[in-house]
Amino acid sequence: MKQTYTPPVSNLTGSRSIITAGGLRCTLLTKRLLRLEFSPERQFEDRPSQVFWFRDLPTPEFELREESSRTKISTDCLECSWEGESLIEKKASLQICVKETGAVWQLDAGNPANMLGTTRTLDNSAGWVELEQGLVSRSGWAVYDDSQSLVFTRKGELVSREAGEGCRDLYFFGHGLDYQAALSDFSKVAGKVPLVPRWALGNWWSRFWAYSDEELLALMDAFQEREIPLSVCVVDMDWHITETGNDSSGWTGYTWNRELFPEPEEFLAELHRRGLKVALNLHPAEGIHSHEDSYPEICLALGRDPKAGRPIDFDVEDPAFVEAYFSLLHHPLEKQGVDFWWLDWQQGELSGIKGLDPLWWLNHNHYHDLASRKQDPLIFSRWSGLGSHRYPLGFSGDALVSWSSLAFQPYFTATAANVNYGWWSHDIGGHMGGIEDPELYTRWVQFGVFSPIFRLHSGKNRYHERRPWGYNPEVNQITSRYMRLRQQLIPYLYTMAYRSHREDIPLVRPMYHEWPREEQAYHCPDQYLFGSELLVAPYLTPRDHDTRLSRQVVWLPEGKWFDYFSGLRVPGNSYQAVYGGLGDVPLFARAGAILPLAADGRENTLETPESLDVQLFPLADGEFQLIEDDGRGAVSELPLVQSYSPQSWRVTIGPAEGERGHLPVERSIRLSFRGLEQSARVSAERSGVPVDLEARYLKEKMTLVVSGVVVEAGDQVTVELQPKKDAFQVGGDYHRITFQKLLQHFRLDSWIKEKISLQEDQLLDDPSGLEPYLQSLADTQRKALLETLTGVGRHVIKDKQGDGLTAVAWNNEERSDTEYALTIQDTFNQPHFWKSEVPRYVIIRANKKAVSIYTPEISWKRYFTVDDWVRYLRDLPPELVEKIPPGSIRLILTDHSPEEEAWVFLGGKESGERENQNRQVNIRVAEQDFLSVVNQETSMDELQRDGKIQISGDLQWIQELALLFSIPSLGSFCPETLSVQMRSKTGGCYAFV
């Protein structure tokens, strides 16, 4: 099948990179990435596949040696070894050791520590969906099986491999805990993330609604009149004819609905005059019917009779159809003014070519068709599998309107970084169903602003509202403000888009990408890194009735952090319960952070801004390279560098490097020095000449604003602050101000508020003084005050993959007057108790496989044991018990010395007469392998295939006993039983957190 773009085909690595051993070909792509091909006929695949295009990489340093009967290949990071000369007969002997973690991989081993990737769509979901495996894992390795993907011929055709039986094509990523290296190596073999256009990073409007041209233009003007900027207008499917008068359902269409859009070219031109890019929605599955304007021309191109009026099927494997599809359907509409397409494919994963997903074909060809004719290609479509990072942007699908939908999306977005898929766009506000709620809408908008692509959208229902002014004045004011902030963020976001393109670092990343050795980083799914400077933890639940605030728990890694909006310093290496009103978002900046913003977020412009507002945070040095371009290849980088000490805070701007023709002749730059508790002396130089600047201290924002910095592209400007006293005082008193904020918002008798407020200093010093008021406080109010005053708290998180709960307790200041208690009831109704002083943190995780407890000192995990399995047999239903005769199961643990036999009758060991010899099962296996089946980490079939287990006896009886290897859920292990209590000076408990 002919493609519009053919990836390179000269991509076989040099001979030094390839080691063969009979039916195995091992290719060293990098020191951490191996390709393992198995072919009994020794016919290996050299052509690029759908996923992996570039294999002609430099040979990494490695050592090849023979030790005893094993062949070993060693790089700095991996050791791959096997026995004998042919791996077809001895596949089980193949293993790879990851030197950093010590993990050993064997063929087809399960990987429960995989951190997952993403999935095709959130269609019809109200939260959790199952995610595919990713390229990073806490075990230090991940494997991708590319055996079924199609390959490219030298003529650009996409064809099946025609591989023989038993052929495998695996890619082994052995990157230890260097997750970023895994993404970088992946891009070497699968291609870079393209640079997304600058205009895609602003605010988008989209709605499934039958707008007329006048209605849609009036709506765009309403945004502009309210100074809410938009950069993209998506016109959903009603742009084309939907009442077709033939067999078409109306979902597929390429002909303008002239009743709604009588002059489409003028309509598109009007959108462009308003500074908007335009996308049209596309559902191509039903092909081309006779009502289409282009139908006669396409019939002639395909040798059909237009008078017959028969539909032309969407035919993915017909090169002539492909040619007509683009040249006669899409290119004419693009000439009219369509900038890109929303490929809303929902019709399955099968095509006439075995193994070809039509969605992959659409994404690949549409993107490269635009790329062949435009400087800024973009498509908008669903994920079509690994390698989809080459076809931005991602449409996550039609999620239901619900808090649970919103709560899943930050995790879903961040986890996609594990397959380098960094440009998801969600239906902000939710697509369909559910209860429209002003608070939910506001929180969704706030998350959307701090997501890769911000796009308001909803389904075709008159009761769905996505206009900021469609709810109430408070929601309008808040959401409009955040949409203006999104416009201001474009300089920062576009630099991050370059970083993703050049360095393979997605905009949104999970915390463990940067802190892979910190246990806490793996248990905070509601927060993520937003570019190089920021950490976001959006509010995902409604405000509490009694505190009248939302609550989010944030883990801040080691280092110094600042609340972005207040400038308050927040301790690192800590958990923080962050409380906020409807207008708040937990957003944190690193010490030394530099954040370049457009000075004005009200203008509906896509151009390089003439004015910048650079946000600067103290207590560390920092550097930021602001990348800008003309959209046609000319690129500049503006260095922004700060050095900080308690006596001097110096910032240097420029000169711009690279091409400068697209930069403003003069640019005004405002510097906002954040976190300062008082004003400071200001001095400045422009290209070595002293200049006077205006300085204004904003006490309520703890910010010194320095304005009047006017620079040309070749200038270098230095601005220095010096404290008016001995040293800068920065960061304020975070806990005191939070305490005041809580009291201000509480639904609480004002006399009690006043009494508590008058004891503020004493309570900050000794929280036990709160004891007389505890009976007057609601549970959530007491919890909020104690978390703030003591730095002690607890939080329960539902697993984002629907597989259990995680409870976290923390003690940031390591107070000695705290303890935690946990009661867990297991599947067998056996209670387990823990009680201890609260360490700096304790993480308790329970799912159907295990219970884990982590503290700074210990890592403890409880799996099912053989004794548990025996106990489980005792508790089987009576109707099954009657079918199992005594002595019918013989378990031999081969790794015990001497080999240990257990005659099992419903879990009882029988040493007497062996009964029912004709209905007996013998299981011979190592204990850990047996438990890997019991704990659902691998399957019995996998163990048998690898020769790790031998089962003999009555075959029919063996099948009936298969149930015995399905252990019930550990769901009765419930971390919600975790409690944290404060002890009074007399040793008694005075409060629960």
PyMOL commands that set and color helices and strands:
alter all, ss='L'
color gray80, all
select helices_A, chain A and resi 15-17+91-93+179-190+198-201+213-225+237-239+264-273+284-286+295-301+306-308+319-336+358-371+388-390+403-419+438-449+468-470+473-488+490-503+511-513+519-522+699-701+734-745+750-758+760-765+767-776+779-790+866-874+878-881+917-919+927-934+940-945+955-965+975-977
alter helices_A, ss='H'
color red, helices_A
select strands_A, chain A and resi 18-21+24-28+33-38+63-67+70-74+78-83+95-98+104-106+142-145+151-152+158-159+168-173+203-207+232-235+277-282+340-343+379-381+394-395+424-425+454-456+508-509+528-530+534-536+550-556+560-563+569-571+574-580+587-590+594-598+611-616+622-629+635-645+648-653+657-658+667-674+680-686+689-690+694-698+703-711+717-723+792-798+805-811+818-825+831-836+841-846+850-854+859-863+889-893+900-905+908-909+921-925+949-953+979-983+989-992
alter strands_A, ss='S'
color yellow, strands_A
deselect
rebuild
show_as cartoon
